Amino acid sequence: MKFNNVRLLVKDYKKCFEFYTEKLGFEAAFDLGVYASFKVADGIEGLAIFTSDLMAPVVGNAGKTQPIGFREKSMVSFEVECVDTTYKMLVEKGVSFINQPTDIRDWGMRVVHLRDPEENLIEFFTPLKT
């Protein structure tokens, strides 16, 4: 078995594509207008977005809507060189965050969290120096 990517199923493909490329600065490996894959780790693809209305019929969920207003069931996490630098850079691009960069000693990380345009939880972290 070989890992391919984490795929977020989104309603507003264009808005999400612009968020990941223009705000977070990810390079799209390719963009089909309904599916895109992004280079996220040393030029390797690992994150993708796909129009949820195209996936729903394949798995028998065409008549269902995506839940909102619930506790998260997933999160996409990215290690960065410096959480504070990443935070400042993204705030300058107009990205809103859920919290401020914070040390969580029990986890051994400095973290900050945000949501993409479709409420997917994203974490940026830097390991704390021991």
N, C-alpha and C positions, 0 to 999 in steps of 0.2 A: 504494500500500500504506500502511496506517495501523497503527501499533503499538497493541495493545490492552492486554496485560498479560503478566506472567510468572506462570505458573500452577504451583503446587506440587501434585503428586498425592500425597495423604496417605491413610493407613489409618485413623487415628483423627481424624475430622473435628472432633468436639466439642473434644477436647483441643487441637488446633491452632488452632481458632477462638478458644478462650479465651486461648491464649498470645498470639496476635497482637492481640487486642482488650484483654484485661485486663493482660497483662504489658508488651507493647510499646506499647500505647495507640493502635493504629491504629483509625480509624473505619471500620466496615463500611458500604460503599455499599449493599450488600444481602446478605441471608443466606437461602439457600434450604434450609438444613439439610444439604445435600450439596455446595454450592458457595457461596462467598462471595468478594466483591471488596472490597478495602480501598483507602481513600484514603490515599495515601502521600506525595504531593508536591503541596503547595499545593492540597489538596482534590481532586486528580486521581487517579482509579483507576489502579493500575499493578501491583498484586499481587493474586493470587487463590489460593484453595485449592479443590481439588475431590477428592472421594472417588475414590481410585485404582481401586477395584473397579468403578466405573461407567465409567471411561475405558478400562480394559484390554480389554474385549471389542470396543470400537470400533476399536482398532488391532491386534487379533489377539493380545493377550497375556493372555487370561483364565486360561490355565493356568500362567503364570509368576509368581514372587514378586519383590518388590523386593529388590535387592541390599543387603546391609549389610556393614560391615567392609572397605570399599574406599576408596581415595582419592577425594576429591570430584571431581565432573565439573562442578559448577556452584556458584555462590554468589550470594546476593542481597546487594547493597551499597547502603547508604543514607548520604548525606552528612548530617551533623548539625552544628549550630552549634558544639558543643563536645563532643568525645568523652568527656572526663573527667566532665562533668556528666551526660551520657547514661548513662555507665557507672554512676555513683553512684546515679542515680535507679532504674535497672533492678535493681541489686543490692539496693536497699531493697525492691523488689517480689519478691525471691526468684529473680531470673534468675541462672543460673550462666554464667560465661564460660570460654572456652578459655584466654584470656590476659588480661593487664593492658593498659591503654592504653599504646601504644608508638609512638614516632616511627620511621618508616621513611623516612629522608632520601632514599634512592634513588627512592622512589615519590612523595616530596613530600607525604606524608600522615602524620597521627597516626591509628592504627587500633586497634580492639578487635574480637574475634570471639567468637561464640557459636553454639550450635546450637538449632534449634527442637525440639519434642518428637519429631520424626521424623528428627532428625540432619541437617536441611538447614543448610548453613553460611551464616551471616549476618555481614556486616561493617558496622560503623559507622565512618565516617572523617570527619576534618576536614582540609582542606588546610593544610599548614604555611605559615606566613608566611615569605616569602623575604627 
